[in-house]
Amino acid sequence: MKVFKFGGASLKDATGVRNVASILQKYQPESLVVVVSAMGKTTNALEEVVTAHAKQTGHAQELYEALKERHYVIMRELFDEGDEVFNAVNDTFVEGEWVLDDKPADNYDYMYDQIVCMGELVSSKIVAAYFNKVGLKTAWLDARDVVATDNTYREGWVIWDKTKANTQKIVAPMLAGGGFVLTQGFIGSTSENFTTTLGREGSDYSAAIFSHCLDAEGMFIWKDVPGVLNADPRLFENVIKLDRLSYKEAIEMTYYGAQVIHPKTIKPLQNKNIPLFVKSFLDPDAPGTEISSDTEDTYPPIVVVEKNQTLLHISTNDYSFVAEQHMARLFGKLADLRLFVNMMQNTAISFTICVPNIADRVAKFIKDVSDEFKVKTETDLELITVRHYTQETIDNLKKGKMVLFEERIRNTMQMVVKNIPPIERREVELERAKG
C-alpha cells in the first residue's frame, strides 16, 4: 500500500490532470491513497478573497467568481456538458459563498481556513471524477472526516490517536474495496467540525499522516523537479540532484526553509521507517530521490535561501541588560504570534532576531512589547543557509551582498544579507580591492 501526493503544479490545467491519470494507470493494480492539493495558484487566489472579505473592499465575490470560472474552464475540457461533477463542484463552491455572505469573522485565521479549504475540496472532486471517467476506480474521501486537529487555525496540530482511529474505521475499508482512495491535502477538522488547515504547503504533511496511520510501504511526492536538489534551480545554475537523503538531512533542510518538502513531513515517516520518494511528474520513470534511514551522510553543499526576511533589533527602554526574564517575555510573545525565529544574536543591551516578514504579526509583536522594549526593523532581507559548506561556496554567495550578520555551527553556516544596489556594489568592490 502506497501514498501518492500531487501538488498544485501537477494539476494546474486539464493537461496536468490527464498526465496525472496517465501516471496512475501504471499503478492500477495497486492499493493507493492519492492526496491532492488545490489546482495551480488557487490557494493564492483564495487568500486574496479572504483579504478582500476581511477588509470589506467589495471585491471578494468578484475574485471568487473569477476563481470558480477558472475551474469550470478546466472541467469543460475534461468532461461533457451535464456531467454530474459540475453539480458536485458547484455545491462545494456554494459553501464558500455562505462564508462570504456573512460578516467577516473576528478570528481572521478561522475565517481563512473556512474559505481557503475550498481549493483542495474542489480540486479533489474534479480529479476523482476524471479518474473514474477514464477507468481508474477511485473513491473520494473528505480528509476532514479523518484528520483530527486542535483549534489552532491555519496551523492545526494533529490529534494522532483520533486520527489513527478514524483512518482504521474509514480509510482501511475503502481500500479493501479495491481501487484508489483520493483525498485532500492541507485540511483537517476540529472536534466541533470546523475546518482547519495544517500550514502553508501542508499537503505533503497530510500524505505523511495517511502514510503513518496506514503503515504504508512508501510515500511518493510528485513534483516538477527531478528530485531533491542541492539548491533552488530558479536561483542557481548547475544544481545537483541528490539521489539519496537521510531522514536527518531532510529534516535539517526543511527546518532551514527548503521548499521541496513541508517541514512536518519527515517525522511521521521516520517514526515508522517509511521511505519517501520525490519524483517528477514530467518524467515519471526517472529514479528521483529516496529519503530513508538507509543512506550515507555525505553531501555536497546544500543551499537554502529564504527571501522576505526582517531583522528586529530589540533593546530595553532603560538600557539594562537583555537578561533571561526579558528573553522569556519576548519568546512568549513570539510563540503566541507564531513568528518563527530563523536566527538570533545578542549583545549586552540588545537582542537581534531574524523572522519572516509577516507584516501584521511583526507589527503586533512590536506594539505588544513597546512598553518595555525599543524595536528597530530592517526589511527586504534574505536568509541564506548552507549545509556542508565550503569557503568557496560561501564566497560566491556573498558576491553582491551586504552581510548583516552570520553564524557557523558544525556543518551549517547562516547569514542574513541585503542585496547591494549596482552603484554601491561597485564602490564596495573597489574598497575590497584596495584593502
N, C-alpha and C positions, 0 to 999 in steps of 0.2 A: 504494500500500500504506500503510495507516494502523495505528496502535496506539491502542487504547482502554483506559482504566483505569477500573474501577468499584470504589469503596470500600465499606467495610462498611455505611455508612448506606444505600446504594442496594440492598443485599442483606439487609436486617435481617429480612425475613419473606417469606412466599410472594408477597404483593402486590408487594414490591420486585423479586423475581426476574422476575415476569411483566412488570413495567414495563420492566426492562432488555431483556427479549426483544422487547418491542414497539418499543423504540428501535432495536434492531439489525435488525428487519425491514426498515427503510428502507435499510439498508446491505447487504442480502443479496447483491447482485451484486458487491460489492467484496471486495478481499483485506484481511482484518483479523486482527491479533493482539489478543486480548482478555485483559487482565490483571485478575484479581480479587483482592480482599482477603478476609479472614475475614468471616463474617456478623456484622453488628451489633457488639455488645461482646464478641465471642468471645475476642479477644486478652486483654482484661482478665480474663475468666473463667479463661483458661488460665494467666495469670500467678498467679492465686490458687491454682490447682492446683500450680504449680511451688513456690510458697512453702510450701504445706501439706506437700508431699512433702519439701522440703529440711529443714523443721523437724520432720518426722515427727509431725504433730499427730493423725494418724489420720483426717483428713477428705479427703485427696487423692482417693481413689476416689469418695467421695460427691459431691464437687464435679465430678469428671469425668463421672460418670453423669448428673448434672443437665444438664451441657452437652450430652452426647450426646442426651438426651431433647428438648432444645430444637431440635436439628437434625432429629430424627425427626418432631417436630410439623410443621415446615416441609415435610419430604418427604412426609408423609401428605396434605398439602394439594395438592401438585404432582403426585404420582404415584399410580398404582393399586397396591394391595397386591400384593406379589410382583414388582414391577419390579426388574430386576437392579441398579439403583442402590443399593438397600438393602444388598445384599451388598458392593458396592464400598465404600460408606461405612463399613460395619461393619468391613471388613478394615483400613481406614485407622485407625479408632479403636483397633483391637487393637494397632497399632504403638505407640501412646501408652501403652497398658496394659502393654506389655512394659517400658517405661522405669519405670513406677510400681511394677512388681513387683520391680525391683532396688533395692538400697540407693541413697540419694542419692549422686550423683557428687561427687567432691571439687571439681571445677570447676563452680561454680554456673552460669556463663554457658553452658558446654557443655550442661548438663542443660536449661537454659532453652530453648535452640534445638531440642533433640530433642522437646520437648513442645509448645511454642508453635506450631511449624510445622503442627501438626495442623489448626489453624483454616483456613489457606489451602488445604491439601490437600483437606479435606472440602468446603469451600465450592466449590472449582473443580469437583469431581466432581458435586456436585448441580447446579450451573449448567450445566455441559456436557451432562449428561443431559437437563435440561429443554429446552435449546436444540434438541437433536436430536428430542425428543418433539414440539415444535411446528414442526418442519420447517426449522430452521436447521442446516444441515450443519456440525458442529463436531467437530474433533479435539482430544482432551485431551492436554496436554503437561506433563510433570513439569519444572518450571523448574530443578530440581536437576541435570538432565541437561545443562543449557545454561549456567547462570550459575555460573562457577567462581570461588571465593574463596580467600583465605588462611584461616588457623586463628584469626582474631580473632572469637570467638563473640560474638553479639549485635550486632556491627558489622563484618561481614565486608567486607574490601577486595577489590574485583573484580579478577580476573586477566584483563585485557582480551584479550590475544592468544588465550588458550584459549577465552574466552567467544565471541569472534568466530568462531573456527574451529568451535566447537560449533553456533553459530547457522546457519552456512552448511551444515554437514553434516546437521543435524537439522531445523531450522525451515523453511529455504527449500524443501526437497522437500515438506514438509507443506502449505505454502501453494500450491505448484504443483499439488497435487492438488485444489484448489478448496475452497471453504467457509472457515470461520473456524478459527483455532487459538486455543484457550483455555488459559491457564496461570495460575500463581500469582504474585502479587507477594510481596515481602518475604523470599523464601528463595533460598538458593543451596547450594553443596556444596563441600567441601574435596576435595583430591586423594585422601583416604582414604575418600571417600563419606560423611562425616559432614555432617549438615545444619547450615547457618549461617543466621543472619538478618542483614539489611542495616541494621538500626537501626529504631527505632520509627517507624511510619507509612512504612515503606520501599517500599511498593508503587508509589508514584509513581516512585521511583528505578528499580525493576525495569522499568517501562514505558519509561523513558528509555533503559535499557540495550538493550532489544529494538529501540527506535526507531533508536538509533545503529548497532547491528550490522546492521540490515536496510535502512538508508538510507531510512527511512520518509519519506513526503511530509508527514506531520503526526502529532502525538501529541495525544490528547484525554483530558482528565481530567474525569470526570462527577461533580459534587458536588451537595449540597443547597442551594447558594447560586447566585445568577445569574451569578457570575464572581468575579474577584478584587476584593475590596472594600478601601477605604482604612482600615478598622478592623473589629474583630470585632463583628458585629451583636448578639451576646449581651451585649456590654459597653457598646455605644454606640448611640445613636439617630441617625437621619439619616445613615447611612453612604452612601458614594458608590461605585458600581461603576466600575471602571477599564476602559474599552473596550480599551485597548492598553497594553502594557508593553514596555519594552526588556528584553533578557536581563540587562543590567547592573542595572536596577532590581529585577528579580525576584530576582536573586542577593542583592542588598543586603537585600531584605525577608526572605528566608528565612534569611539569616545572622543577622539580628537577632531571629528567632524567629517570624515569621509562619507560621501553621499551614496555610495553604491549599495549600502545595506543600512536599514534602520538600526539605531544603537541597541535597542532591546531585543533584537532578533536572536543573537547568538546564545544567550544563557539558556533558554528553554531547550535548545537543541543540544548544547553541550551537556546539560544535566542528564540526558538520555543517550548521549553519544550518537546522535542522528547527524549524518553528514549533510552539508549544504552545498549545492552545486549552483554556480552562477553561470548561465548560458545565454547565448544570443538568439533572439527570435528571428534575426536576419540571416543567421547561419546555424540552424538548429542541430546540424550534425557535427559541428565543431566541438572540441572537448570542454571548453570553458575553464572554470576554476573550481577546484574542490576545496572546501573548508571542513576540516575534521581534526581529530586528535592525532591521526597517524601522519604527521608531517615534520619536517625539519625547520628549525627557526633560523634559517639563513636566507636573508633577503637583500635585494638592492635597496638604495634609498627610496623611501616612500614619502611622498609629499602631499600634504593636505592643506588647502587654502580655504579659509572662511572669510568671506567678504562681509561688509556692512557691520563692522565691529565698533564698539565705543569704549574708550578709556574713561573711567571715573576716578578722578583724583580726590581722595577724601581726607579731610583733616578736621581735628576738633576745633570748635569755636574758640576755646580758651588756650589753644596751643599746648595742651597737655599731651603726654604720650598716648599713642593709639594702643591701648592695653587690651587684655583679654575680655574685660566687660564690654568694651567698645566693639570688639570683633563679634562677640556673641549677639549683640543687638543688630549689627549690620547683616550678619549672615542669617539671622532670624527673619529679617525683613526681605532679604533676597530669596529665601526659601518660600515665604508667603506669596511673593510675586512671581515665583518660578522663573527667576532670572538666573541662568546658568553661568557660573564664573569659569571662564576659559583659562584665565591666567591671573596671577596676583603677585604683588611685590609691596613690601613695606619699608619705611624708614622710621626714625624715632617719632615723628609727629605727623606722618602721612601714611596713607594706605591706598594703593592703586590697584584697580581690578579691570580686567577686560571682559566685557559682556556683549552678547548680541544686541544690536541697536533696535530693540523693540520699543518704539518711541513712547507709547503710553505707559509701559511698565517702568522704563527708566525715569520718566517724569514723575511717576508716583513714588518711586524709591527716593528721589531727591527731595520731594516735598515731605515725605514721611520722616526723614532723618534730619531735616533742616534745623530743628530746634537745638541739635547738639553738634551737627557737623556742617562744614562747608564742602560743597561738591563742585568741582570743575570738570567739564567734559571735553573730550576730543573725539570727533566723529570721522566718518569716511575712512576707516582704517581696515587693514587686513591682518588676520592672524595666520601665520604660516607655521605649520608643524612638520618637522622632518623626522621620520623614524629611520634608524640605521644610517644616520647622516655621515657624510664625508665633508671635509673642509671645502673641497671643490664645489660640491652641491650647494653649500651654504653661501659661498662667494658668488656663485651665479644667481642665486635667489635674491641677493642683496642689491644687485645691479638696478639702478633707477629707483631705489627705495631709501627712505629715511627710517632707520631702526630706532624706535622709541624705547623699547627695552626687550631683552631676550633672556632666555634661561636654558640651561642644559642639564639634563639628568640622564645618566646612563646612556641608553640607546636613543633618547629623544631630545630634540632641540626645538624650542619655540621662540618666535619673535613676533612682536606687534610692529607693523610697518605702515608707513604712509608713502604713497606714490609721490615722487618729486616731479613737479612740472618741468617740461623740457629745458626752459631757460635756466631754472635753478639747478637742474641736473648737470648742465654744462659747467656751472660755477663750482659745484661740488667736485666734479671730475678734475677740474683744474687745481683745486685745493689739494686733492688727494695726490695729484701728480707732483705738486711742489713738495709735499710732506712725505 
